[in-house]
Amino acid sequence: GAVSRMTVTSRARNADSAWQLSILGGVVGEPTPAALQSGTCVEVRDLFFATPARLKFLRAERTETSQIIEAVTRLAMASPNVAFSVNDGQRDRLVLPAVNADLIDSKLARLGQIMGREFSENALKIEAVREGLRLSGFAGLPTLNRANAAKQYLFVNGRPVRDKLLIGAVRGAYADFLARNRHPVVALFLDVDPDCVDINVHPTKAEVRFRDPGLVRGLIVSALRHALADAGHRVSTTVAEGALGAMRP
């Protein structure tokens, strides 16, 4: 709102009407009645129109759009009971229907919407608790891997992060299962007492600082290794089917 022409239109499920709030370069207007069936619509136009120094650092429209979609995708992973969509003014670029199921099942269903059937069919359920920390989510089998870490989604108290400690813990857990140049596919959700984590250590809130980083790393490594060891006899079904298909004449 501080750097664009933004409107937020929202209507609660049982409300008589919707309301709209407009923010123009940081100046907040008065709420006005609006037309909307339900939910919330956030519209941003003319990003950095009042700050040319920042405007010149914007990349190509295609690049910025992909970053926006990535940001919304990460938010959607943490809230599977909410439907999300992104429209670039011409067409829908992302459509994720709400998932009505138990929390852990709904998360897997939402992850399947985003990461594909390949992940949902080859993911190990992760559930672990230690000294007030709770780790949940899903980790792909070692045979389901990538050349980079782009498919590693990590969350702290529902907030998507790209934290070096968490990424390092995931790499350490898979060290005995993957070559150094291969990366696992995971979606992990860490819940921790807010007093035990500082989220204001990075301008984009992408990194966090834990009061006891050793405890966090230990929980992630042990939970992942335990799940991988229990599934030692399993391999990725889609990878296996692809290999068999390649061998057929």
ZITA-V181437 format. One record per pair of residues at least 24 apart in sequence whose ideal C-beta (glycine too) atoms are under 10 Angstrom apart, sorted by the first residue. I is the first residue (numbers start at 1). J is the second residue. If there is no record, write none. Layout:
# ZITA-V181437
I;J
I;J
This chain:
# ZITA-V181437
1;25
1;26
1;27
1;28
1;42
1;44
2;26
2;27
2;50
2;51
3;44
3;46
3;47
3;48
3;49
3;50
3;51
3;54
3;55
4;43
4;44
4;45
4;46
4;47
4;48
4;49
4;50
4;51
5;43
5;44
5;45
5;46
5;47
5;49
5;50
6;42
6;43
6;44
6;45
6;46
6;47
7;32
7;34
7;41
7;42
7;43
7;44
7;45
8;34
8;40
8;41
8;42
8;43
8;44
9;34
9;35
9;36
9;39
9;40
9;41
9;42
9;43
10;34
10;36
10;38
10;39
10;40
10;41
10;42
11;35
11;36
11;37
11;38
11;39
11;40
11;41
12;38
12;39
12;40
13;38
13;39
14;38
24;49
24;50
25;49
25;50
25;51
26;50
39;82
39;83
39;84
39;85
39;98
40;82
41;85
41;87
42;72
43;87
43;89
44;68
45;89
61;88
64;88
65;93
66;93
68;93
68;94
69;93
69;94
70;94
70;150
70;160
71;160
71;204
72;96
73;110
73;113
73;114
73;115
73;153
73;160
74;114
74;153
74;154
74;155
74;159
74;160
74;161
74;162
74;187
75;155
75;158
75;159
75;160
76;110
76;111
76;113
76;114
76;160
77;107
77;110
77;111
77;113
77;114
77;115
77;137
77;153
77;155
77;158
77;160
77;187
77;189
78;107
78;110
78;153
78;155
78;157
78;158
78;159
78;160
78;187
78;189
79;106
79;107
79;110
79;158
80;104
80;105
80;106
80;107
80;108
80;109
80;110
80;111
80;113
80;114
81;106
81;107
81;110
82;110
84;110
84;113
103;136
103;189
104;136
104;137
104;138
104;189
107;136
107;137
107;138
107;187
107;189
108;137
108;138
108;187
110;187
111;137
111;138
111;153
111;185
111;187
112;138
114;151
114;153
114;187
115;140
115;151
115;153
115;185
115;187
116;151
116;185
116;238
117;237
117;238
118;144
118;185
118;236
118;237
118;238
118;239
118;242
119;144
119;151
119;185
119;186
119;187
119;236
119;238
121;236
121;237
121;238
122;185
122;231
122;234
122;235
122;236
122;237
122;238
122;239
122;240
123;185
123;186
123;187
123;227
123;236
124;186
124;224
124;226
124;227
124;228
124;230
124;231
124;234
125;227
125;231
126;186
126;187
126;188
126;189
126;220
126;223
126;224
126;226
126;227
127;223
127;227
128;190
128;219
128;220
128;222
128;223
128;224
128;226
128;227
129;191
129;219
129;223
130;215
130;216
130;218
130;219
130;222
130;223
131;196
131;212
131;215
131;218
131;219
132;191
132;192
132;193
132;196
132;212
132;215
133;190
133;191
133;192
133;193
133;196
133;197
133;210
133;212
133;215
133;216
133;218
133;219
133;220
134;189
134;190
134;191
134;192
134;219
135;188
135;189
135;190
135;191
135;192
135;216
135;219
135;220
135;222
135;223
135;224
136;187
136;188
136;189
136;190
136;191
136;223
137;186
137;187
137;188
137;189
137;190
137;223
137;224
138;185
138;186
138;187
138;188
138;189
138;227
139;170
139;173
139;174
139;184
139;185
139;186
139;187
139;188
139;220
139;223
139;224
139;227
139;228
139;231
140;174
140;183
140;184
140;185
140;186
140;187
140;236
141;177
141;184
141;185
141;227
141;228
141;231
141;232
141;234
141;235
141;236
141;237
141;238
141;239
142;174
142;176
142;177
142;178
142;179
142;182
142;184
142;185
142;228
142;231
142;232
142;234
142;235
142;236
143;177
143;178
143;234
143;235
143;236
143;237
143;238
143;239
143;240
143;243
144;184
144;185
144;235
144;236
144;237
144;238
144;239
145;174
145;177
145;178
145;179
145;181
145;182
145;183
145;184
145;185
145;236
145;239
146;182
146;183
146;184
146;185
147;181
147;182
147;183
148;181
148;182
148;183
149;183
149;184
149;185
149;186
150;183
150;185
151;183
151;184
151;185
151;186
151;187
152;183
152;184
152;185
152;186
152;187
152;188
153;185
153;186
153;187
153;188
153;189
154;186
154;187
154;188
154;189
154;190
154;208
154;220
155;187
155;188
155;189
155;190
155;191
156;188
156;189
156;190
156;191
156;192
156;194
156;197
156;199
156;205
156;207
156;208
156;210
156;216
157;189
157;190
157;191
157;192
157;193
157;194
157;197
157;199
157;208
158;189
158;190
158;191
159;190
159;197
159;199
159;205
159;206
159;208
160;189
160;205
160;206
161;190
161;197
161;199
161;202
161;204
161;205
161;206
161;207
161;208
162;202
162;204
162;206
162;207
162;208
163;190
163;201
163;202
163;206
163;207
163;208
163;209
163;210
163;213
163;216
164;206
164;207
165;207
165;208
165;209
165;210
165;213
165;214
165;216
165;217
165;220
166;190
166;207
166;208
166;210
166;213
166;216
166;217
166;220
168;213
168;217
168;220
168;221
169;213
169;216
169;217
169;218
169;219
169;220
169;221
169;222
169;223
169;224
170;217
170;220
170;221
170;224
171;221
172;217
172;220
172;221
172;224
172;225
173;217
173;220
173;221
173;222
173;223
173;224
173;225
173;226
173;227
173;228
174;221
174;224
174;225
174;228
175;221
175;225
176;225
176;228
176;229
177;224
177;225
177;228
177;229
177;232
184;224
184;228
185;236
186;220
186;224
188;220
188;223
188;224
190;216
190;219
190;220
192;216
192;219
